[in-house]
Amino acid sequence: MHNMKYITSAILIVLSFGTKAQSLYFPPINGNEWQTLSPASLGWCEERIDSLYDVLEENNTKAFIVLKDGKIILEKYFGTFQQDSVWYWASAGKSLTACLVGIAQQEGFLSIEDTTSTYLGEGWTACTPDQEEKITIRHQLTMTSGLDDNVPENYCTLDTCLVYKADAGTRWAYHNGPYTLLDGVVEAATGLSLNNYFQQKLRLTTGINGIFLPSGYNNVFFSKPRSMARFGLLILNQGNWNGNQILTDPVFFNNMVNTSQDLNKSYGYLWWLNGKQSYMVPGVQFVFPGSLMPHAPDDMISALGKDGQYVDVVPSQNIVLIRMGNAPGEGEVPLTLNDLIWEHMNGLACGTTSTDDIDTVIAPGNVFPNPAIDQCTVSMPGQYFDLAVYSLNGQKLLHQNVCYDHTTVANEWGSGVYLLKLTASDGRKIVQEIDFPKIVTDFYLLLKTAYMTLLSSCLL
C-alpha cells in the first residue's frame, strides 16, 4: 500500500510536468530573437517603471529583465553594460549546478543518496572515516554537510579546511566549500568536465550560453543576461524547454524547489524559497520567523548570488525576474535589494497605490478581533482618523474618514491578508495587517447560510 501511494504521487508529479508549455513562449535556441510584451498590456504605468529603474540604477544594477509568459516585458541595461555584455552569477550559479546534479542522477551516473566519498575518494575531509561516510550528495545540495562553515576560509575545498562540526543532516549552514565539490562529484560520475557536461545537457537544449571559470577555490558561471533569463524560464516550466523535458525526474525537481530539510524551511536543493514560515541566512545559526522576502510572491523560488545576482521564478504569475550588477552593500545572499525590487514591482500597475505611499510602522492592538471572521473593529482612542485598506500589492480597496474614535471594517474582498493604514488627527500613522483566514471565512459563511435557511423556514 505504501509503495502504491508513492507510485501514485510520482505519476501525479509526472503528469504536471510541462503543463505550462502551452501558455509559455520560448525563444529559439539559437540567435537573439525573443518576443516581447508591452508593459501597457498588463496595465503597468510608464512613470512607475521609470521609478523602478531609478531604484535599480541607484543600487549599481547592470542588467534587469522581466519575462511574462516567457516574453520580455521589461529589459533595461545601465551604464556601459549592454545586452551582449557578460557578467558573473556568483552563488546564483549554485542553482544551475543543482540542475546538473539532477540530470546526472536521471542518467544513472549517480544517486544523491550516495556518499560523497564514492566520487571524491576517502579522506576528502579532515573528518574521521565514520563522520565523512555520513556525508552524501544530498547533504551537499541542502547545505547540511555538518562541516564547519566558520573556518578561516569558507570557500576552501582542501581537506584541511573541511572540519567536522556536527553529524551530516543535523545542522544547516551556508558553506561554499562542500557545495563547490559537487563540481568534482559531477565530473567523476560522468567522466566529463563540468563545462562539457553543461554544454551537452543545457546549452544545446535550451540556448543557455555561458561558462564556468575558476576563481580561487570557486567555479563561477559567467553569461549574458538573456541566458540567465533562459534558465529562469526553464525552471518556470518545470525543467521543460518548449516540449523537450530536460529534467525528467519529477521527484528530484519537486524536492529541488521545495523545503529540502526541517532546519531551514526556506531552502531546497541550492534554491531559496519564499513564503515559508521561517528562514536562515548565511553565517548565522538563528532561525528567523516569517517569509524570506515579504514583498515578493509567496510561491517565488530564487537563485541568489553575492553582489545581487538574482533569478526569481514566480509560477503563480508566470514571471521570471533577473538582475545582474555590483554589490548593493549586503553579504553572500543579498535579500533586502531583491525585496525592494519586488516592493516596486507590486506598484507598477496603474490605479494601484505604490507601497512607497504606505508607512511601514507596524503597531498591534488597534484592530479587534484579528484574525477576524467577516468584520473587525478599528479604534484610535481619543482621535478622529483617516482609514484606508490596501491589498498586499498596494491597491487601495477602501478609504473613509472616521469622525469618532472607532469604526467597523467589513470584509468585502474575500479571505486573505490586507494592510490597514490609519492616520490620526494628531499626525500619528499606523499600519496594521488584517487577517481574514480562508478557513474561518468559509466556516462563517457556511454557518451564516445554514442560519438564514433555518430562519427562512421559520418565517415560512
Secondary structure, 3 states (H helix, E strand, C coil): CHHHHHHHHHHHHHHHCCCCHHHCCCCCCCCCCCCECCHHHHCECHHHHHHHHHHHHHCCEEEEEEEECCEEEEEEECCCCCCCCCEECHHHHHHHHHHHHHHHHHCCCCCCCCECHHHHCCCCCCCCHHHHHCCEHHHHHHCCCCECCCCCCCCCCCHHHCCECCCCCCCCCCCHHHHHHHHHHHHHHHCCCHHHHHHHHHHHHHCCCEEEEEECCEEEEEECHHHHHHHHHHHHCCCEECCEECCCCHHHHHHHCCCCCCCCCCECCCCEECCCCEECCCCCCCCEECCCCCCCCCCCEEEEECCCEEEEEEHHHCEEEEEEECCCCCCCCCHHHHHHHHHHHCCCECCCCCHHHCCCCECCCCEECCCCCCEEEEECCCCCEEEEEECCCCCEEEEEEECCCEEEEECCCCCEEEEEEEEECCCCEEEEEEEECHHHHHHHHHHHHHHHHHHHHHHC
